[in-house]
Amino acid sequence: MRNRPLVVDTLIVAALTVVAVLLGPEAARQGQHPLDATAYALVVLVHLPLVLRGRAPVVVCCVVHAIWLVYITVGYWPVVCSFGPMLGVYTVASQRESRVSVSCSALMGAVWIYAGVANHTDTWASWASMAAQAVVYPAMLWRFGVLARRSTELARQLRREQAERARREVAEERGRIARELHDVVAHHMSVISVQAGLARFVFDTDRTVTRAALDTIEATGKEALDELRRMLMLLRAAEDGAPAGPMPGLARLGEMIERVRAGGVLVTLTVEGILRPLAPGVDLCAYRVVQEALTNVLKHAPGASARVWLRYEPHQVAVSVTDDGEGVIPDRVRTGGGHGLLGMRERAKLYGGEIDIGPQDQGGFAVRLILPTSARAVQQGDDATT
């Protein structure tokens, strides 16, 4: 209400002034002085300050009541100018705390009682009517104003909550994008780095191995670009409306393992249970966890062998990646350091899964993930992903 355009208040004041002027003939029928030039001037002066009611409601309310008091003291019928003070009281109640608005309402009641005294109210019925009006009118205006203020405060609180929710969603989306970028870039660049080092090492002695390493680098770089392109297409609407290609899943697990093998890590894959299609979010989550785990083996445990174990169960899917290397520092794992480990935990949490990351007693490192495939858990995760 404080930001209401000045032109709106001007139109409201003009309408109230016209209504007050039209009530002038009624004053004569009520036994009061008919409106003359002085009365019309006072009518205009009573309503004119209301143009600024949105900027200084308390001051405007007091000024309006003061002019209304002069109007009544001269001997004119008070109802003619009562709309201005009423609007002033309502405005204060809708914009200021109750302590101030109650005072302005009491001021209106006092002026109303004074109007009865100034107009020589002498019958019991007239006094009862005047007293009722002096209480009921200010109370109703105060109540309506308070309800309007509460409604405005609730609307502002709702906007703040919506803005905060939007900021959280943006932060979550940025985190999701960061995890995707980390998984794509870290895995593929690790493979490319290893293969480039191998090619440089055998460049002058074994052209066949060199060519194979370069072929792996080319294929890995192409796949990385394809995945990054798919991610960008998900983040922005394509102008031609063409749908983005599917994100990788467990069906492409063999391709990823072949790349890791080409990097010098002996990887074995074991699949148990009845293969079945999974929800896109669950499928991608399981794929990324395996990808990150094998990338860590490639970076931190060179020369180690790894085993990927995948089991389909009726209501969940279990994934395990273990290695026999010694390249991961246990203290760093226990403190939760590393964006890759954090990303795996966040992915598992998003889909209601359980993940265990840490060194094995017999040596090496293990990542074990269990993801529920129930419709409710999958829907919650997919809604968060989209």
Secondary structure in CASP SS format (residue, H / E / C, confidence):
PFRMAT SS
TARGET T0000
AUTHOR 0000-0000-0000
METHOD secondary structure of the structure
MODEL  1
M C 1.00
R C 1.00
N C 1.00
R C 1.00
P C 1.00
L H 1.00
V H 1.00
V H 1.00
D H 1.00
T H 1.00
L H 1.00
I H 1.00
V H 1.00
A H 1.00
A H 1.00
L H 1.00
T H 1.00
V H 1.00
V H 1.00
A H 1.00
V H 1.00
L H 1.00
L C 1.00
G H 1.00
P H 1.00
E H 1.00
A H 1.00
A H 1.00
R H 1.00
Q C 1.00
G C 1.00
Q C 1.00
H C 1.00
P C 1.00
L C 1.00
D C 1.00
A H 1.00
T H 1.00
A H 1.00
Y H 1.00
A H 1.00
L H 1.00
V H 1.00
V H 1.00
L H 1.00
V H 1.00
H H 1.00
L H 1.00
P H 1.00
L H 1.00
V H 1.00
L H 1.00
R C 1.00
G C 1.00
R C 1.00
A C 1.00
P H 1.00
V H 1.00
V H 1.00
V H 1.00
C H 1.00
C H 1.00
V H 1.00
V H 1.00
H H 1.00
A H 1.00
I H 1.00
W H 1.00
L H 1.00
V H 1.00
Y H 1.00
I H 1.00
T H 1.00
V H 1.00
G C 1.00
Y C 1.00
W C 1.00
P H 1.00
V H 1.00
V H 1.00
C H 1.00
S C 1.00
F H 1.00
G H 1.00
P H 1.00
M H 1.00
L H 1.00
G H 1.00
V H 1.00
Y H 1.00
T H 1.00
V H 1.00
A H 1.00
S H 1.00
Q H 1.00
R C 1.00
E C 1.00
S H 1.00
R H 1.00
V H 1.00
S H 1.00
V H 1.00
S H 1.00
C H 1.00
S H 1.00
A H 1.00
L H 1.00
M H 1.00
G H 1.00
A H 1.00
V H 1.00
W H 1.00
I H 1.00
Y H 1.00
A H 1.00
G H 1.00
V H 1.00
A H 1.00
N C 1.00
H C 1.00
T C 1.00
D C 1.00
T C 1.00
W H 1.00
A H 1.00
S H 1.00
W H 1.00
A H 1.00
S H 1.00
M H 1.00
A H 1.00
A H 1.00
Q H 1.00
A H 1.00
V H 1.00
V H 1.00
Y H 1.00
P H 1.00
A H 1.00
M H 1.00
L H 1.00
W H 1.00
R H 1.00
F H 1.00
G H 1.00
V H 1.00
L H 1.00
A H 1.00
R H 1.00
R H 1.00
S H 1.00
T H 1.00
E H 1.00
L H 1.00
A H 1.00
R H 1.00
Q H 1.00
L H 1.00
R H 1.00
R H 1.00
E H 1.00
Q H 1.00
A H 1.00
E H 1.00
R H 1.00
A H 1.00
R H 1.00
R H 1.00
E H 1.00
V H 1.00
A H 1.00
E H 1.00
E H 1.00
R H 1.00
G H 1.00
R H 1.00
I H 1.00
A H 1.00
R H 1.00
E H 1.00
L H 1.00
H H 1.00
D H 1.00
V H 1.00
V H 1.00
A H 1.00
H H 1.00
H H 1.00
M H 1.00
S H 1.00
V H 1.00
I H 1.00
S H 1.00
V H 1.00
Q H 1.00
A H 1.00
G H 1.00
L H 1.00
A H 1.00
R H 1.00
F H 1.00
V C 1.00
F C 1.00
D C 1.00
T C 1.00
D C 1.00
R H 1.00
T H 1.00
V H 1.00
T H 1.00
R H 1.00
A H 1.00
A H 1.00
L H 1.00
D H 1.00
T H 1.00
I H 1.00
E H 1.00
A H 1.00
T H 1.00
G H 1.00
K H 1.00
E H 1.00
A H 1.00
L H 1.00
D H 1.00
E H 1.00
L H 1.00
R H 1.00
R H 1.00
M H 1.00
L H 1.00
M H 1.00
L H 1.00
L H 1.00
R C 1.00
A C 1.00
A C 1.00
E C 1.00
D C 1.00
G C 1.00
A C 1.00
P C 1.00
A C 1.00
G C 1.00
P C 1.00
M C 1.00
P C 1.00
G C 1.00
L H 1.00
A H 1.00
R H 1.00
L H 1.00
G H 1.00
E H 1.00
M H 1.00
I H 1.00
E H 1.00
R H 1.00
V H 1.00
R H 1.00
A H 1.00
G C 1.00
G C 1.00
V C 1.00
L E 1.00
V E 1.00
T E 1.00
L E 1.00
T E 1.00
V E 1.00
E E 1.00
G C 1.00
I C 1.00
L C 1.00
R C 1.00
P C 1.00
L C 1.00
A C 1.00
P H 1.00
G H 1.00
V H 1.00
D H 1.00
L H 1.00
C H 1.00
A H 1.00
Y H 1.00
R H 1.00
V H 1.00
V H 1.00
Q H 1.00
E H 1.00
A H 1.00
L H 1.00
T H 1.00
N H 1.00
V H 1.00
L H 1.00
K H 1.00
H H 1.00
A C 1.00
P C 1.00
G C 1.00
A C 1.00
S E 1.00
A E 1.00
R E 1.00
V E 1.00
W E 1.00
L E 1.00
R E 1.00
Y E 1.00
E C 1.00
P C 1.00
H C 1.00
Q E 1.00
V E 1.00
A E 1.00
V E 1.00
S E 1.00
V E 1.00
T E 1.00
D E 1.00
D C 1.00
G C 1.00
E C 1.00
G C 1.00
V C 1.00
I C 1.00
P H 1.00
D H 1.00
R H 1.00
V H 1.00
R H 1.00
T C 1.00
G C 1.00
G C 1.00
G C 1.00
H H 1.00
G H 1.00
L H 1.00
L H 1.00
G H 1.00
M H 1.00
R H 1.00
E H 1.00
R H 1.00
A H 1.00
K H 1.00
L H 1.00
Y C 1.00
G C 1.00
G C 1.00
E E 1.00
I E 1.00
D E 1.00
I E 1.00
G E 1.00
P E 1.00
Q C 1.00
D C 1.00
Q C 1.00
G C 1.00
G C 1.00
F E 1.00
A E 1.00
V E 1.00
R E 1.00
L E 1.00
I E 1.00
L E 1.00
P E 1.00
T C 1.00
S C 1.00
A H 1.00
R H 1.00
A H 1.00
V H 1.00
Q H 1.00
Q H 1.00
G H 1.00
D H 1.00
D H 1.00
A H 1.00
T H 1.00
T C 1.00
END
